[in-house]
Amino acid sequence: MSRVCEICGKGPVTGHNVSHANNRRKTRWLPNLQKVNAIVDGQKTKIKVCTTCLKSNKVVKAVS
């Protein structure tokens, strides 16, 4: 199960957590994905969408 937004393609980002003593350890920041019933190509399907796409109305939600 991939952690990628199906609208914009936003995915995990890697980097370092850096302490005050400048110790570095690897970390991963995950996007805030939500499962949403949406209309895609005229069909009602469940897709994973980031909250940025939801707020900017890039997704047409299906009426339940």
Buried (B, 14 or more C-beta within 10 A) or exposed (E): EEEBBBBBEBEEEEEEEEEEEEEEEEEEEEBEBEEBEBEBEEEEEEBBBBEBBBEEEBBEEBEE
